[in-house]
Amino acid sequence: MGKRVYLSEQKICKAFGPTRALVDVDITISRGEVHGLIGENGSGKSTFSSIVAGAQPKDSGELYIEGKPYSPKNMIDAQDHGISMIVQEMNTIPTISVASNILIGRFEQFTKFGIVNFREINGQANHILQEIGAGDIKAEAMTYRLNFEDRKIVEIARAMVSDPDLLIVDETTTALAHKGRTILYKLIKKMQEENKCVIFISHDLDELMSVCNCVTILRDGHVIETLVGREITVQKMRRLMVGRELSDNYFRDDFDGSYSDEVVLDACNVTYGIIEKLNIQLHKGEILGLSGLSACGMHELGQVLFGINRTLTGKVTNCIADVEINDPVVAVANRMAYVSKERDKEGIIINATILDNITLPSYDLLSGTLGYISSKDEMNLTQRQIDVMRIKCHDAKQRVSELSGGNKQKIVFAKWLARDCDIYILDCPTRGIDVGVKAFMYQLIYRLKKEGKSIIMISEELPELIGMSDRIVLMKDGRISKEIMRSADVTEQALIEHII
Amino acid sequence: MNILEQKAKRKETLMDILPFAGLVLITVFFIIVTKGRILRIDNLANIVTSAFTIILVSCGAVFVYAHGGMDFSIGSTSGLAQFICIYMVMRLGFPLPIGILASVVVSVVACSTVGLSSILLNIHPFVASLCVKNITAGLLSLLTQKVGGQITLDYVRFKGFNSVGLKAVVLIVMIALGFYVFEKTKVGKIQKAISGNERTVTQAGINVKKYKLSAYMIMGFCVGIAAFFQMTRIGTVSSSSGSGLEFDIMIAMVLGGFPISGGSAAKFKQFILGGITMTILTNGLTMWGMDVSFVSFVKGLMFILIVSVSYDRSVMKQVSIIKL
């Protein structure tokens, strides 16, 4: 179609030990293209993009930029060639200013006689921030004062410093709420208009559909197919990713939003951070969806309900045991479970084994006379969860750091299932996991409801809440803005207006 | 990532074998250079008695180091405990069991102070223990001055406590108990988990503060018992009693391959093995004819050497850094 090819890759291979992460990958990216990359966890998306961005070397194959061989030595070299990447992980230094984070590695340009001109740096950084539409972030501010979303926006600004021809966005949107996404989408649009290119990696298929004009599906390191324009549909992408047709009841398929009248958890008049004098109740056998923008207070509310954060007014009561929840110790002792949004930072012990992680909340149940915990009991408990949750691993003694994101999340669930809890508080339970594992988690959550357990599902993804919840509570600026019961006619649009 | 994993696996196996190899190597080395004198019966008895203190304290210290804590005050604390015990028995005429009890109480209080100030006031345990070290060392020197420099104990009365048989029994009981609590109950398992990720442990409904404090208390108990036996062996208590113990423990830890920041790879046996290696090293150097002050020089050097060899750099590589 007369499009100029910007970057082409031929037969790129990369292996990590015995694992072949990329096998003969050929992808062509033309100017003016927003190229989506999708695949399950471990399919090779991030490996591919990090090779292009110079973060790690390829084993074999050739890269060409506008026909010329290209082989980046490191990320700076890649930037000099016009390729910039926003990575998946948090990658700012909290203890320096926003401007220093944006222009890090470029201080020589602002140095005269050994003195760094910080005024110039701040000016330049402010200019970049304004250009991407994030003028409300001040370059002079210390980075730790920003919330996580704004820090991610700082990273976006940093990627734009070199005015790249190709921008790689690696699962950045999971860390972004409405504001950040708007900025990013605008930026992508602008790059497209300027005839530049974007590689966009995400698990959110709807998002991919709206942002990209071409999507390549990877599975186990192989390119499965590249879809262009109208060919891109959620159904098709999902099928190609998993390699089989996923059944239609991805979410639960009933619209019987019924649950018992019995209140199991009652937050009365709670105040913490942005949340002020809020009341919320959870019933037996209920899936309660909680949503809003990421700064609306819903994540904090989840922590207050579990006793991690203590409310300043009112109290949280576990009505089954009739005790006040003011500490996770009390919460767990009264059969409550909490899945943190920050999986690696809070949910798991990354350098410990699967066994250590799954048995952790159950030590009191495993302890016999004189506190004896038998290795056999530990092993049985763990193995049962590995089987039930279908955790992919060598054995129970494998380190969690070696597992994929989806399997790590299964471990977080498994440690609570092993304890058999009554109330589950799930903060972004499907964050950063692929559709296969997501479907599994939805089935699991629904099964828990059927068993009479009560679930609070906090999520920024409205479709999954519409698909799963008996009742959806929407929050805005620390208050409840709307409550909606389960029905077939609830739409995303109808909910969004109560959030923003 | 898999290359990193393989490297980590290889390193793990290496770290499992290395401490044993080190013990054998050091033993053989000193048998050769001392022309077998290290194996003479009277010296072997010497090795057992000095290993006694280090291993006994190790049984408790393992809990503190496993959760990522540390204590640099146990040497002075041991000295103070020894003084209080001997003073109560020799000067105030209290019965012996009360003296032993006092020694244990002093140690538990001192170690708990380190624990509490680091847990409640959020001071790094290293700093907290330096403060406590100054307090206990200061008290000890003040008290010994008051009694004229040192107190000597009545040998006849304490003779029984110096028998190798009794020490062997105490040692076996303490090792068995330590192993049980550390490896087979939640008290030990939780210590390792805390070092791995404190937030995860808190959110699993476990009172982290309580378990951290219990580690310091267990260590205090062991220091107290060890202090009593050390006092009966040496026979006098002066302002320098107990000094150097904290460092010996740290070297024992690294010699045994115990991870310096604790975590799930921490094993009870590593600490005990390190204690034995450490004792043979100290004894061997002295038997070889090395000056006592030079022995500490060698120990300091060895510590840095072992840590530089065993420190897991792959952990640093996994930390996400700005890659620009």
Interface residues (C-beta under 8 A of the other chain):
Chain A: F16 G17 P18 T19 A55 N74 M75 I76 Q79 V87 E89 M90 N91 T92 I93 I104 G105 R158 F306 I308 P328 V329 V330 A331 V332 A333 Y338 S340 K345 E346 G347 I348 I349 I350 N351 A352 T353 D356 N357 T359 L360 P361 Y363 D364 L366 S367 L370 G371 Y372 I373 S374 S401 E402 K415
Chain B: M1 N2 I3 E5 Q6 Y180 V181 K184 T185 K186 V187 K189 I190 K192 A193 G196 N197 R199 T200 V201 T202 Q203 A204 G205 I206 N207 G263 S264 A265 V315 Q318 S320 I322 K323 L324
